[in-house]
């Protein structure tokens, strides 16, 4: 029974050590990639600036049109007695 417990403890410690080392390597690689990205950022094209969307001429006209469409749909469905 004692050997089973020590084997389980050994496997657990080896697994935790492996994960710790792997995460440490991953952090180092991520930091190096960030430094390289900053160093060579000038090679990437500049992002295109989006043009602002054209504003509608009248908000009230849009609301009236939406209300008319909703009313027509309700009338056709038979839920609005007009």
N, C-alpha and C positions, 0 to 999 in steps of 0.2 A: 504494500500500500504506500509505503514511504517513497519508493522509486517512482511510482506513478505520479505522485504529487510533485516530486522534484522534476520529473520530465515535463509535466504540464507547466510548471513555473519557468523552466528553461525555455520552452517553446514560446511562452507568453513574452518573456524578456527579449528573446531574439526577434520576435515579430514587432514588438514596440520599438526596439532599436532600429530595425529596418525602416519602419515608418518615419521615425525621427530623422534618420539620415536622408531618406528620400525627400521629405519636406524641406530639410535644410538645403539640399541641392536645388530643389525647385525654387526656393526663395532667391538663391544666388543667381540662377539662370534668369529669373524674372528681372532682377535688378540690373543684370548685364544687358538684357534686351532693352530695358527702358533707357539705359545710358546710350546704347547704340542707336536707338530710335531718335533720341534727342540730338545726337551728333549728326545723323544723316537725314534729318527731317527736311532739309532744304531740297533734297532730291525728289520729294513727293510733290505732286501738283497741289496748288492751293484749292481748297473747296470752293465751288461756285456759290456765289451769294444768290439766294432765292429772291426773285422779284416779288414785291407785295402783290397780292391778288387785287384785281380791279374791284373797287367797292361798288355795290349796287346803287342805283340812282335813288331809290326810295325804299326804306325799310317798311314803311306803312303799306306800300303797294305789294310788297312780297308777302306781308302778313295777310292782306286781304285776299290775295290769290290762294294762299294755303288754306285759309278759312273756307273759301268757296269750294275748293277741291274736297275738303273734309265733309262739308255739308252735302255735296253731290254724292259722295260715297255713302254717307249715312242714309240719304234719301233712297238711293238705289238699293240699299240693303233692307229698306223697309223699317228702319229704326227712327227715322225722323219724319213725322207727318207734316209735310209742307204743302 
